[in-house]
Amino acid sequence: MPFWPPKPRSAPALVSISGAVVLALVIFFAFHTRPPREVVVGETAPGYYVRRARATVRLPSIPPDSAGMSLKRLDEIDVIVERGIKEGGYPGAAVVIGRDGGAVLARGYGRINWAESAPSVDPDSTIYDLASLTKVVATTSAIMALYDEGVIHLDDRVSRWIPSFSGGLKDSVTIRQLLTHRSGLPPGRELWRQMGHPTAARAAVISTPLVKGCPPGSCYMYSDLGADVLGFIVEAASGERLDEFVERRIFDPLGMTSTTFHVPKEQFGHLAPTGAPRGRVHDSNAAALGGVAGHAGLFSTASDLAVFAQTMLDSGAYEGRRVFRAATVKLFTTRSAGTRALGWDTCDSANVRATCGRYLSARAFGHTGFTGTSMWIDPDRRMFMILLTNRVDDPRVRRPALVIHDIRADIADAAVLAVADADRGAPRAEPKFRSANPQRWQEPESRRKPRKRRALKRAAVRRKKHATTRRKPRRR
């Protein structure tokens, strides 16, 4: 049940009054209490629902040269991904590269787990735990849809929709600040201690105090709790559970039939394991919230996400099905605060730690997930790249986080370098991929303190020494 159940919509019984008043009441309640009308796919007016897609929709496969890309350069992605498997970073992966409305590469690598008898990865059927990709594919999308319909506004205070989210500076937190991770909420809390009690876990999220010294809007702090609160707002504004709303409003119209918070048992054989019980989300805090959370809990295939990515490239529509207005897509994917857009991250290619590589444009937007997932979309080059892995399933390498970081960035670089037309915008020299030096993945983590901390410590020692040597004698 949603945390804030929808208000009953049944009309009161009409009393015997004058004919004119009766007629007025009948017309009024007929308009306000009728069930949502089924409409043509793509309509977005409030009070309507989109007819459920009857079949799975797939992005068409097209030859790379028809999209201005080099097949030889795209084949370098095979080497990159397979190197990650060989070195023990993950048992398998699904990759889709799309450009100009089609998939120029859609391949599965390795197996869904380390067993030799395990099924091979298939981008169409292998289901992955998306982890934090949930934040953009589900939660941000739901906020976009409600914004489209005029139900919510970005500068609405959270307390308007969740009255118990109040007290002190929490009264001033807005939806916009939640989307840009500038609400002042901490990164997370131990909701897993409330396992089996989702209502208590929700209450814990809402009662979380803001971080001292970080009033709303003043500092960036990536927060799972902020995404969870956004999910609660979706439920309060729509009168539906988050999973039900995004299924009806986003996934069904696009034919994303494998995208769900609840993997059916008959699909467990296609589910890439993460170490959690089969069918349960890997993130323990999301599990404590009942498996449906704003920050994690969504499962999908690479092919389903390819349709979603193409929808974002096509300004919110796919094959005549419009789920977002074009202006809304532009608003939510444009940098708003630092490198963050609304819900989405954007590519900071100058940052050596960026998972989007070195060549995506400044307008590129995307997100990553802890389980080893990522999606980057570049409107300037009309392309996207999707990587799904289950790198949390018993990795056999010392530094699995470094493996997936390098693989994500290398796939993005290889995809851009495969562009052969005028929109390439990248050097034509031989690429230097991070994964070409896999020895780094086996090196033990450095025990040295970060450079900044060491510098601060040296400065403190110098100040103390200076104060000791120059201390003036006390006057008696």
C-alpha positions in Angstrom: 0.0 0.0 0.0 1.3 3.5 -0.7 2.5 5.5 2.3 -0.1 8.1 1.6 -3.2 6.3 0.3 -5.2 8.1 -2.3 -8.4 9.9 -1.2 -11.6 8.0 -1.9 -13.2 9.4 -5.1 -16.7 8.0 -4.9 -19.4 10.6 -5.3 -21.8 11.2 -2.3 -25.4 10.2 -2.7 -27.5 12.9 -4.2 -30.3 14.2 -2.1 -33.7 15.2 -3.3 -33.3 18.8 -4.3 -34.3 21.0 -7.2 -33.8 19.6 -10.7 -31.2 22.3 -11.7 -29.1 21.5 -8.6 -29.3 17.8 -9.2 -28.2 18.2 -12.8 -25.3 20.4 -11.7 -24.2 17.9 -9.1 -24.5 15.0 -11.6 -22.3 16.8 -14.1 -19.8 17.8 -11.5 -19.3 14.3 -10.0 -19.4 12.6 -13.3 -16.4 14.6 -14.4 -14.5 14.3 -11.1 -15.2 10.6 -10.2 -15.1 8.8 -13.5 -12.2 6.3 -13.8 -9.2 7.4 -15.9 -10.1 7.2 -19.7 -7.9 5.0 -21.9 -6.3 7.2 -24.6 -4.0 6.8 -27.5 -0.4 6.1 -26.4 1.5 9.3 -25.9 -1.2 11.5 -24.4 -0.1 13.0 -21.1 -3.1 14.9 -19.8 -3.7 14.5 -16.0 -6.4 11.9 -15.2 -5.5 9.7 -18.1 -3.6 6.5 -18.4 -1.8 5.0 -21.4 -3.0 1.8 -22.9 -0.7 -1.1 -21.9 1.8 -2.1 -24.6 0.9 -5.6 -25.9 4.4 -6.6 -27.0 7.9 -5.9 -26.0 9.5 -3.0 -28.0 13.1 -3.3 -29.2 15.4 -0.8 -30.7 16.1 -1.8 -34.3 19.6 -3.1 -35.1 21.3 -1.1 -37.8 24.7 -1.4 -39.6 27.3 0.8 -38.0 28.2 2.5 -41.3 24.6 3.6 -41.8 25.0 5.6 -38.5 28.4 7.0 -39.4 30.3 4.6 -37.2 33.3 2.2 -37.7 32.6 -1.5 -37.1 36.4 -2.0 -36.6 36.5 0.6 -33.8 33.3 -0.8 -32.2 35.0 -4.2 -32.0 37.4 -2.7 -29.6 34.6 -2.8 -27.1 34.7 -6.6 -27.2 38.4 -6.5 -26.1 37.6 -4.0 -23.3 34.7 -5.9 -21.8 36.2 -9.4 -22.1 39.4 -8.2 -20.4 37.3 -7.2 -17.4 35.8 -10.7 -17.3 39.2 -12.4 -17.8 40.7 -10.5 -14.9 37.8 -11.4 -12.6 36.0 -8.1 -12.4 32.6 -9.5 -13.2 31.3 -12.8 -14.7 29.4 -11.2 -17.6 28.1 -8.0 -19.2 25.5 -6.7 -21.6 26.4 -3.7 -23.8 24.3 -1.7 -26.2 25.6 1.2 -28.2 23.0 3.2 -30.1 23.1 6.0 -32.6 20.7 7.7 -35.0 17.7 5.7 -33.8 19.2 2.2 -33.9 21.5 -0.2 -32.0 24.8 -0.4 -33.8 26.1 -2.8 -31.2 24.1 -5.1 -28.8 26.1 -7.9 -27.3 26.3 -10.1 -24.3 29.6 -11.2 -22.9 30.4 -14.0 -20.5 27.8 -15.6 -18.2 25.3 -14.5 -15.6 27.6 -16.0 -12.8 31.0 -17.6 -12.5 29.7 -21.2 -13.0 30.7 -22.7 -16.4 27.2 -24.1 -16.7 25.5 -20.7 -16.1 23.5 -19.2 -19.0 25.3 -16.8 -21.4 24.4 -13.1 -21.1 21.9 -11.9 -23.6 21.1 -8.2 -23.9 17.5 -9.0 -24.7 16.7 -11.4 -21.8 19.4 -11.1 -19.1 17.9 -9.1 -16.2 20.2 -7.0 -14.0 19.8 -5.2 -10.7 20.2 -1.5 -11.8 21.0 -0.1 -8.4 21.2 3.7 -8.6 20.1 3.8 -12.2 16.7 3.5 -10.5 17.2 7.2 -9.5 16.9 8.3 -13.2 15.0 5.6 -15.0 12.2 5.4 -12.4 12.2 8.2 -9.8 13.4 11.1 -11.9 11.2 9.9 -14.8 8.2 9.9 -12.4 8.9 13.4 -11.3 9.2 14.5 -14.9 5.8 13.0 -15.7 4.1 14.7 -12.8 5.9 18.0 -13.7 4.6 17.6 -17.2 1.1 17.2 -16.0 1.3 20.3 -13.8 0.7 18.2 -10.6 4.0 19.2 -9.0 6.4 22.1 -9.4 10.2 22.1 -8.9 10.1 24.7 -6.2 7.3 23.0 -4.2 8.4 22.5 -0.7 8.6 18.9 0.3 6.4 19.6 3.3 3.6 20.4 0.9 3.4 16.8 -0.1 4.8 15.2 3.0 3.7 17.2 6.0 5.7 15.2 8.5 8.9 16.2 6.6 9.2 19.4 8.6 10.9 21.2 11.5 13.7 23.8 11.3 15.4 24.1 7.9 13.6 21.0 6.6 10.6 23.3 6.1 12.4 25.0 3.2 13.7 21.9 1.3 12.3 21.9 -2.2 11.9 19.2 -4.9 14.6 20.9 -7.0 17.1 20.6 -4.2 16.3 16.9 -3.8 17.0 16.4 -7.5 20.3 18.2 -7.4 21.5 16.5 -4.1 21.5 19.9 -2.3 18.8 19.3 0.2 21.1 18.9 3.2 20.0 15.3 3.7 22.9 12.9 4.5 24.0 10.2 2.1 22.0 7.5 3.9 21.3 5.7 7.1 21.0 2.2 8.3 17.5 1.4 7.2 18.4 -2.2 6.9 17.9 -2.4 10.7 14.2 -1.9 10.0 14.2 -5.0 7.7 10.7 -6.5 7.5 9.1 -3.2 8.6 8.9 -0.9 5.5 6.5 1.5 7.2 9.1 2.1 9.9 11.9 2.4 7.4 9.9 5.1 5.5 9.3 6.9 8.7 13.0 6.8 9.5 13.8 8.4 6.1 11.3 11.2 6.6 12.5 11.9 10.2 16.2 12.1 9.2 17.7 15.5 10.3 19.7 17.6 7.9 23.4 17.6 8.1 24.7 20.4 10.4 26.4 23.2 8.5 24.7 22.3 5.2 21.4 24.3 5.0 19.3 23.5 1.9 20.9 24.7 -1.3 24.3 25.4 0.2 26.3 22.2 -0.4 26.4 19.1 -2.6 25.9 15.8 -0.8 24.9 12.8 -2.9 22.0 11.3 -1.0 20.1 8.1 -1.4 17.6 9.5 1.2 16.8 12.4 -1.0 15.9 10.0 -3.8 13.7 8.1 -1.4 11.9 11.2 -0.4 11.3 12.0 -4.1 9.7 8.5 -4.4 7.4 9.3 -1.5 6.4 12.6 -3.2 5.5 10.7 -6.4 3.2 8.5 -4.3 1.6 11.4 -2.5 1.0 13.4 -5.7 -0.2 10.5 -7.9 -2.1 8.4 -5.3 -0.2 5.3 -6.5 2.8 3.4 -5.4 6.0 4.4 -7.1 6.3 1.0 -8.9 2.7 1.1 -10.1 3.0 4.7 -11.4 6.2 4.3 -13.4 4.9 1.0 -14.9 1.7 2.6 -16.0 3.1 5.9 -17.0 6.6 5.2 -18.4 7.4 1.5 -18.9 4.2 0.2 -20.4 3.9 2.9 -23.1 7.5 2.3 -24.2 7.1 -1.5 -24.2 9.7 -2.0 -21.5 8.2 -5.3 -20.4 11.3 -6.5 -18.6 11.7 -3.4 -16.5 10.2 -3.9 -13.0 10.7 -3.6 -9.3 9.4 -7.2 -8.9 11.0 -9.9 -11.1 8.5 -12.7 -11.5 9.7 -16.2 -10.4 9.5 -17.6 -13.9 12.2 -15.0 -14.9 14.6 -15.9 -12.1 16.7 -18.1 -14.5 17.5 -14.9 -16.5 18.4 -12.9 -13.4 22.1 -12.0 -12.9 22.8 -12.8 -9.2 24.3 -10.1 -6.9 24.7 -12.1 -3.7 21.2 -11.1 -2.4 18.4 -13.7 -2.3 17.2 -14.4 -5.8 14.7 -11.7 -6.9 15.6 -9.4 -4.0 17.3 -6.1 -4.6 21.0 -6.0 -3.7 20.8 -2.7 -1.8 19.8 -3.6 1.8 18.2 -0.2 2.5 16.0 -0.6 -0.6 15.1 -4.0 0.6 14.1 -2.6 4.0 11.7 -0.2 2.2 10.0 -3.2 0.7 12.1 -3.5 -2.5 10.5 -0.3 -4.0 12.6 2.7 -3.2 13.5 5.9 -4.9 17.2 5.2 -4.8 17.4 1.5 -5.9 15.3 -1.6 -6.5 14.7 -1.5 -10.3 15.6 -4.5 -12.5 15.9 -4.3 -16.3 17.6 -5.6 -19.5 20.1 -3.7 -21.7 17.6 -3.8 -24.6 14.8 -2.2 -22.5 17.2 0.5 -21.3 18.1 1.1 -25.0 14.5 2.1 -25.7 14.5 4.4 -22.7 17.8 6.0 -23.8 16.5 6.5 -27.3 13.3 8.1 -25.9 15.5 10.6 -24.0 17.5 11.3 -27.2 14.2 11.8 -29.1 13.0 14.5 -26.6 10.6 12.2 -24.7 9.0 10.2 -27.5 9.6 6.9 -29.2 7.7 5.5 -32.2 4.8 7.9 -31.7 4.6 7.2 -27.9 5.3 10.5 -26.1 6.0 10.1 -22.4 7.6 13.4 -21.7 7.4 16.8 -23.3 10.5 17.9 -25.2 10.9 21.0 -23.0 10.8 18.8 -19.9 13.6 16.5 -21.2 15.8 19.5 -21.9 15.1 21.1 -18.5 15.9 17.9 -16.5 19.1 17.0 -18.5 20.7 20.4 -18.5 23.3 21.3 -15.9 21.6 23.0 -12.9 24.1 23.0 -10.1 27.7 22.0 -10.5 27.8 19.0 -12.8 24.4 17.9 -11.7 21.3 18.2 -13.8 17.8 17.5 -12.3 18.1 13.9 -11.1 20.8 13.2 -13.8 24.5 13.7 -13.7 26.4 15.3 -16.6 29.7 14.4 -18.1 32.8 16.2 -16.7 35.3 14.8 -19.1 38.1 16.9 -17.6 37.8 14.9 -14.4 40.0 11.9 -14.5 37.6 10.0 -12.2 34.7 10.6 -14.5 33.0 7.4 -15.7 31.9 9.0 -18.9 35.4 8.9 -20.4 37.3 11.7 -22.0 35.4 12.5 -25.2 31.6 12.8 -24.5 30.3 16.3 -24.9 29.5 18.7 -22.0 25.8 18.1 -22.8 26.0 14.4 -22.2 24.0 13.1 -19.3 23.8 9.8 -17.5 24.2 7.9 -14.3 25.8 4.8 -12.8 24.8 2.1 -10.3 26.8 0.3 -7.6 26.1 -3.2 -9.0 28.2 -2.3 -12.1 25.7 -0.5 -14.3 25.9 2.7 -16.3 24.1 4.7 -19.0 25.4 7.7 -20.8 23.5 9.7 -23.5 25.1 12.3 -25.7 22.6 14.5 -27.6 25.4 16.3 -29.6 26.5 13.0 -31.2 23.0 11.5 -31.2 24.2 8.4 -29.4 24.1 6.5 -26.1 26.0 3.7 -24.4 24.7 1.2 -21.8 26.7 -1.2 -19.7 25.1 -3.7 -17.3 27.2 -6.0 -15.1 26.8 -7.8 -11.8 30.3 -6.9 -10.5 29.2 -7.4 -6.9 28.8 -11.2 -7.5 31.9 -12.6 -5.9 34.5 -10.5 -7.8 37.9 -12.3 -8.3 40.1 -9.2 -8.4 41.5 -7.0 -5.6 40.1 -3.8 -6.8 36.7 -4.4 -8.4 35.6 -0.8 -8.1 38.6 0.3 -10.2 37.8 -2.4 -12.8 34.2 -1.2 -13.4 35.4 2.5 -13.4 37.9 1.8 -16.1 35.6 -0.4 -18.2 32.8 2.2 -18.1 35.1 5.0 -19.2 36.8 2.9 -21.9 33.4 1.9 -23.4 32.4 5.5 -23.6 35.7 6.4 -25.2 35.6 3.5 -27.7 32.1 4.4 -28.7 33.0 8.0 -29.4 36.2 7.1 -31.3 34.1 4.8 -33.5 32.2 7.7 -34.8 33.5 8.3 -38.3 31.5 11.3 -39.5 31.8 15.0 -38.8 30.2 14.8 -35.4 33.0 12.8 -33.9 34.7 15.7 -32.1 37.5 13.4 -30.7 41.1 13.0 -31.7 42.0 10.5 -34.3 45.2 9.3 -32.6 45.3 5.7 -31.3 43.3 5.6 -28.1 44.9 4.9 -24.7 42.4 2.7 -22.8 42.6 2.4 -19.1 41.9 -1.3 -19.2 45.1 -1.8 -21.3 46.9 -1.9 -17.9 45.0 -4.5 -15.9 47.8 -5.0 -13.5 46.5 -2.0 -11.6 43.4 -3.9 -10.8 45.4 -6.5 -8.8 47.5 -4.0 -6.8 46.6 -3.7 -3.1 44.9 -0.6 -2.1 47.3 2.1 -1.1 47.5 2.6 2.6 48.9 6.1 2.3 46.7 8.9 3.5 45.3 11.2 0.8 47.6 14.0 -0.3 45.4 16.7 1.0 45.2 15.2 4.4 49.0 14.7 4.6 49.5 18.3 3.6 47.1 19.6 6.3 48.9 17.4 8.8 52.4 18.8 7.8 51.0 22.3 8.0 49.7 21.7 11.5 53.1 20.4 12.6 54.8 23.4 11.2 52.5 25.8 13.0 53.0 24.0 16.2 56.7 24.0 15.8 56.7 27.7 14.9 54.6 28.6 18.0 56.9 26.6 20.3 60.1 28.2 19.0 58.8 31.8 19.1 56.9 31.6 22.3 57.5 34.8 24.3 58.3 34.6 28.0 55.5 35.3 30.3 55.6 38.6 32.2 55.6 38.3 35.9 
